[in-house]
Amino acid sequence: MKGMRIAHLIATNFYGGPERQIVMHAKRIEREGCLPLVISFQEKGRDNELLAAAAKAGVPVAALGARAPFHPGAVAELAGILRERRVNILATHGYKANVVGRLAAWFAGIPEIAVSRGWTGENARVRLYEKLDRLFLRLADRVVAVSDGQREKVLACGVHADKVSVIHNGIDLTTYPGPAAHGIRAELGIAADAVFVVSAGRLSPEKNHAGLIEAAGLVFEKRDDVRFAVFGEGFLRPELEHAIEQAGISDRFFLPGFRPDVRALLHEADIFVLPSHTEGLPNVILEAFACRKPVVATAVGGTPEVVRQGRDGWLVSPGDMPGLAEAVVALAASPERRREMGESGYEHVRTRFDYASQTARYLEMYADLAAANGHGVRGARA
C-alpha cells in the first residue's frame, strides 16, 4: 500500500460532515504510507471550503473548473488530473462525483469506489440526478455504504452484494473541539436554566424542520422553559421563518444560520434532535454524542445504528412529531436521564465509530481492489 495514490472526489461548496470525513481519512491513510489527493469543483472567484481545509491540513488538492453537471469537459479534465498525478484508485462521493468520476476513471484506466451516503430527493432536478447516480452505482468497482440501512437501498438499485461494503462514518474524540469561546445561549438570549434543544442540517425538505416546528409547539404546551435552535442554511429558510412566526414562537425557536463552529456550540445544548425523513449515517449525531448529549431522532437510514433506543436517546417513526415532542418533554424533565444517555452515547461512538476502524476497513478495500485489478503503485507524484 505504501506509495499508492488514493484520490477522493466530491462536488461541494462548503466544509461540513462529509467533507470533514474525507479530510480526516486522507490524513490517516497518509500516516499509513498512502498518498492522498482531494479533488473538488471550484467556481471562479470563489474559494472552495473543502479544498482550503484540506490544504490547511497538509493534504494535496486539485481543483476542477465549475461546469454544469456532467459536462464532458469535466470528465476530460478529471481524467487528465488522474493521469498526471498517477492516481491508483479514485473514490467518489455524491451523484455528480459518481458519474463524472466513473467515466474519468475508465479513461484513466483505474478502479473507482463509489461512497453512498444517501439521497435527499429535495426537488425534481435532484431526483433526476439521484436516479442517474443509482444507475452508475452498478458500474462502480466497489460501493461503500455508510450504514446498513444505506446498504439495503444500494442493493435495491441492482448493485451486486459482493461489491458493497458497509463502512461507518468515524469521529476522533481526542481532537473534538471544546465549548465555543462565545456562547450561543448568550447570543440568542437563552437563559442558563432553560432546556436548550438543538438540531443542525440543511434547511431542505428531507431534514423535516417544518415537523420540528410542529413538535416544538406541542412541547411548549407542556413546558415553558424549553428553547429550540436549528443550525443550518437553505432555500426553505423563508418558509420556516414564516411557520415560526405563524405559530407565535419566534421568541423560543431560533434559526441562527450555518455556523462553522457548530461542533463547539453543541456543548451548550441539553438535547439534540434530528427529525429527518431520510439519512445515511448522520455525522451530526456522532458530534452530539461527542459532546455527551442525548439524542431524539427519527428511525431512518443509519440513525438506529448510532442511537440505541432507551440507552443513548429515543427513536420515533418518521413523521411522528407528537412522539418526538413526548420524548423531548420526558428528557426535559430529567437532567439525570439526559446525563446518563449522553454518557452512554459518548461511550458508544468512542468504541464503535472511531477513525482507526474506519481507516483499517478502507485500507483493506484499497489493497484488495488494487490486487484484483492488477494496479500496482505507479510512482505517484506529489
C-alpha positions in Angstrom: 0.0 0.0 0.0 2.9 2.4 0.6 3.2 4.9 -2.2 -0.3 4.3 -3.6 -2.1 7.4 -4.6 -5.8 7.5 -3.4 -7.9 10.3 -4.7 -11.3 11.4 -3.3 -13.7 13.4 -5.4 -16.7 15.4 -4.2 -18.8 18.3 -5.6 -19.2 20.6 -2.6 -19.4 24.3 -1.8 -18.7 24.1 2.0 -17.0 22.2 4.7 -19.4 20.0 6.7 -19.7 16.5 7.9 -18.9 14.5 4.7 -16.1 16.9 3.8 -14.6 16.6 7.3 -14.7 12.8 6.9 -12.8 13.0 3.7 -10.0 15.2 5.1 -9.6 13.1 8.3 -9.5 10.0 6.2 -6.8 11.5 3.9 -4.6 12.4 6.9 -5.0 8.9 8.4 -4.1 7.0 5.2 -1.2 9.3 4.7 0.2 8.0 8.1 -0.1 4.5 6.6 2.1 5.4 3.7 -0.6 6.2 1.1 -0.5 9.4 -0.9 -3.9 11.2 -0.6 -5.4 13.7 -3.0 -8.6 15.6 -2.5 -10.4 16.9 -5.7 -13.4 19.1 -6.0 -15.0 21.7 -8.3 -14.1 25.3 -7.9 -16.2 28.3 -9.0 -14.3 31.2 -10.4 -13.7 33.9 -7.8 -15.0 31.7 -5.0 -13.0 29.7 -2.6 -13.8 26.0 -2.1 -14.0 25.5 1.6 -13.1 21.8 1.4 -10.0 22.4 -0.7 -9.0 25.2 1.6 -9.4 23.0 4.7 -7.6 20.1 3.1 -4.7 22.3 2.0 -4.5 23.8 5.5 -4.3 20.2 6.9 -1.4 19.5 4.6 -3.4 17.3 2.2 -2.6 17.7 -1.6 -5.6 19.1 -3.5 -6.7 19.6 -7.1 -9.5 21.9 -8.4 -11.7 21.2 -11.3 -13.4 24.0 -13.2 -17.0 24.5 -12.2 -19.2 23.3 -15.1 -22.8 22.2 -15.4 -23.4 18.8 -14.0 -21.9 16.0 -16.2 -20.4 18.4 -18.7 -18.0 16.3 -20.9 -15.2 18.8 -20.2 -15.3 17.8 -16.5 -14.7 14.2 -17.4 -11.7 15.1 -19.6 -10.2 17.5 -17.0 -10.6 14.9 -14.2 -9.1 12.1 -16.3 -6.1 14.4 -17.0 -5.6 15.0 -13.3 -5.8 11.3 -12.5 -3.2 10.5 -15.1 -0.9 13.5 -14.3 -1.0 12.7 -10.6 -0.7 9.0 -11.2 -3.7 8.2 -9.1 -4.2 4.4 -8.4 -7.7 4.5 -7.0 -10.5 7.1 -7.2 -13.2 7.3 -4.5 -16.3 9.3 -5.4 -18.9 10.9 -3.1 -22.3 12.0 -4.4 -24.1 11.9 -7.7 -22.0 14.4 -9.7 -18.7 12.9 -8.5 -20.0 9.3 -9.1 -21.0 10.0 -12.7 -18.1 12.2 -13.7 -15.6 10.1 -11.7 -16.8 6.8 -13.1 -16.2 8.0 -16.7 -12.9 9.7 -15.9 -11.6 6.6 -14.1 -12.4 4.5 -17.2 -10.4 6.9 -19.3 -7.5 6.9 -16.8 -7.6 3.1 -16.5 -8.1 2.9 -12.8 -10.7 1.5 -10.5 -13.4 3.5 -8.8 -15.1 3.3 -5.4 -18.5 5.0 -5.0 -19.3 6.1 -1.5 -23.1 6.2 -1.0 -24.4 8.3 1.9 -28.0 8.6 0.9 -30.3 10.6 -1.3 -32.4 13.6 -0.5 -34.9 13.9 -3.3 -35.3 17.5 -2.4 -36.6 18.6 -5.8 -37.3 17.3 -9.3 -33.8 18.1 -10.6 -32.0 16.4 -7.8 -34.3 13.4 -8.0 -33.3 13.1 -11.7 -29.6 13.3 -10.8 -30.0 10.8 -8.0 -31.7 8.4 -10.4 -28.7 8.6 -12.6 -26.5 8.1 -9.5 -28.3 4.8 -8.7 -27.6 3.6 -12.2 -23.9 4.5 -12.0 -23.5 2.7 -8.7 -23.9 -0.5 -10.6 -20.9 0.4 -12.7 -18.6 1.1 -9.8 -15.9 -1.4 -9.0 -16.8 -1.2 -5.3 -19.5 0.6 -3.3 -19.2 1.8 0.2 -22.5 2.3 2.1 -22.1 4.4 5.3 -24.7 2.3 7.1 -26.5 -1.0 7.0 -29.7 0.9 6.1 -28.0 2.6 3.1 -26.6 -0.8 2.1 -30.1 -2.1 1.7 -31.0 0.9 -0.5 -27.9 0.3 -2.6 -28.7 -3.4 -3.1 -32.3 -2.3 -4.2 -30.6 -0.3 -7.0 -29.3 -3.6 -8.5 -25.8 -3.4 -7.2 -24.3 -6.9 -6.6 -24.0 -7.7 -2.9 -20.3 -8.7 -3.4 -19.5 -5.2 -4.4 -21.0 -3.5 -1.4 -19.2 -2.9 2.0 -20.6 -1.0 5.0 -18.0 1.4 6.5 -19.5 3.7 9.1 -18.5 7.3 9.5 -16.0 7.9 12.2 -15.2 10.6 14.7 -12.0 11.5 16.6 -12.9 12.3 20.2 -9.3 13.2 21.0 -9.4 16.2 18.7 -13.0 17.2 19.1 -13.3 20.9 19.9 -14.3 22.1 23.4 -17.0 24.7 24.1 -17.0 27.8 21.9 -15.4 30.9 23.3 -18.6 32.9 22.6 -21.7 31.1 24.0 -24.7 30.6 21.7 -27.1 30.9 24.6 -26.0 34.4 25.4 -26.1 35.3 21.7 -29.7 34.1 21.4 -30.8 35.4 24.8 -31.5 31.9 26.2 -31.4 31.7 30.0 -28.8 29.4 31.6 -31.5 27.3 33.3 -33.6 26.8 30.1 -33.7 23.4 28.5 -31.9 24.0 25.2 -32.9 21.7 22.3 -30.7 21.9 19.2 -30.8 20.5 15.7 -28.5 21.0 12.7 -28.7 20.4 9.0 -29.5 22.0 5.7 -32.9 23.8 5.6 -34.3 21.4 3.0 -37.4 19.2 2.9 -35.7 15.9 3.8 -34.5 17.3 7.1 -38.1 18.0 8.2 -37.5 21.1 10.2 -41.2 22.0 9.5 -42.1 19.0 11.5 -39.7 20.1 14.3 -41.6 23.4 14.5 -44.8 21.4 14.9 -43.2 19.3 17.6 -41.9 22.4 19.4 -45.4 23.8 19.6 -46.5 20.6 21.3 -43.6 20.8 23.7 -44.4 24.4 24.6 -48.0 23.3 25.6 -46.4 21.3 28.5 -43.3 23.3 29.3 -42.4 27.0 29.1 -38.7 26.6 29.9 -37.6 24.9 26.6 -35.9 26.7 23.7 -35.1 25.4 20.2 -32.4 26.3 17.7 -31.7 24.8 14.2 -28.2 25.5 12.8 -28.1 25.4 9.1 -28.9 27.3 5.9 -31.0 26.5 2.8 -33.7 27.5 0.5 -36.5 26.7 3.0 -35.5 29.5 5.3 -38.3 31.9 4.4 -40.9 29.2 4.6 -39.6 28.1 8.0 -39.4 31.6 9.3 -43.0 32.2 8.3 -44.1 29.0 10.1 -42.3 30.0 13.3 -43.9 33.5 13.1 -47.4 32.0 12.4 -47.0 29.7 15.4 -46.1 32.6 17.6 -42.9 31.1 18.8 -40.3 33.4 17.4 -39.0 34.1 20.9 -38.5 30.4 21.6 -37.5 28.9 18.2 -34.4 30.2 16.5 -32.7 29.8 13.1 -29.1 31.1 13.7 -27.9 30.0 10.2 -24.9 27.9 9.2 -22.2 28.1 11.8 -18.7 26.6 11.1 -18.3 26.3 14.9 -21.4 24.3 15.4 -19.5 21.3 16.8 -18.3 23.6 19.6 -21.7 25.1 20.1 -23.3 21.7 20.7 -21.7 21.6 24.1 -24.3 24.2 25.3 -27.2 22.0 24.2 -29.2 19.8 26.6 -30.9 17.7 24.0 -30.1 17.1 20.3 -32.9 16.3 17.9 -32.9 15.1 14.3 -36.4 14.8 12.7 -35.3 13.8 9.2 -37.3 11.9 6.7 -34.1 10.3 5.3 -30.5 9.9 6.4 -27.4 7.9 5.5 -25.4 7.8 8.8 -25.7 11.3 10.3 -22.3 12.8 11.4 -24.1 15.3 13.5 -25.4 12.6 15.8 -21.8 11.4 16.3 -20.9 15.0 17.1 -23.8 15.3 19.6 -22.6 12.2 21.4 -19.1 13.5 21.4 -20.5 16.4 23.5 -22.3 13.8 25.7 -25.8 14.9 24.6 -28.8 12.6 24.5 -30.5 12.4 21.0 -34.1 12.2 20.0 -34.4 11.3 16.3 -36.5 9.6 13.6 -35.6 5.9 13.0 -34.4 6.4 9.4 -31.4 5.2 7.4 -28.4 4.5 9.7 -29.7 6.5 12.6 -30.8 3.4 14.6 -27.2 2.1 14.2 -26.0 5.0 16.2 -28.8 5.8 18.6 -29.7 2.8 20.8 -33.3 3.1 21.9 -33.7 3.9 25.5 -29.9 3.9 26.1 -28.5 6.9 24.2 -31.8 8.6 23.4 -35.1 7.9 21.8 -36.2 6.9 18.3 -39.6 7.7 16.8 -41.1 6.8 13.5 -40.5 9.2 10.6 -43.1 11.9 10.7 -44.2 11.1 14.3 -43.8 14.6 15.7 -46.1 14.1 18.6 -43.9 11.1 19.6 -40.8 13.3 19.2 -42.3 16.0 21.3 -43.2 13.5 24.0 -39.6 12.3 24.1 -38.2 15.8 24.4 -40.7 16.6 27.2 -39.6 13.5 29.1 -35.9 14.3 28.8 -36.5 18.0 29.6 -38.0 16.8 32.9 -35.0 14.7 33.9 -31.4 16.2 34.0 -30.1 12.9 35.3 -31.6 10.9 32.4 -30.1 13.4 30.0 -26.7 12.9 31.6 -26.9 9.1 31.6 -27.9 8.9 27.9 -25.3 11.4 26.9 -22.6 9.4 28.6 -23.9 6.2 27.0 -23.8 7.9 23.6 -20.2 9.1 24.2 -19.0 5.6 25.0 -20.9 4.1 22.0 -19.2 6.3 19.5 -15.8 6.0 21.3 -15.8 2.2 20.9 -17.6 1.7 17.6 -17.3 4.8 15.4 -13.6 5.6 15.7 -11.5 6.6 12.7 -9.0 3.8 13.3 -11.5 1.1 12.5 -12.8 3.1 9.5 -9.3 3.6 8.1 -8.5 -0.1 8.5 -11.6 -1.1 6.5 -10.7 1.3 3.7 -7.1 0.3 3.6 -8.2 -3.4 3.2 -10.5 -2.4 0.4 -7.8 -0.4 -1.4 -5.4 -3.3 -1.2 -7.9 -5.9 -2.4 -9.1 -3.6 -5.2 -5.6 -2.8 -6.4 -4.7 -6.5 -6.4 -7.9 -7.6 -8.2 -7.4 -5.0 -10.9 -3.7 -5.5 -11.3 -2.9 -2.0 -10.2 0.5 -1.7 -8.5 2.0 1.6 -7.4 2.7 3.7 -10.5 5.2 6.1 -9.0 2.7 8.7 -7.8 3.8 12.3 -7.9 3.3 14.8 -5.1 
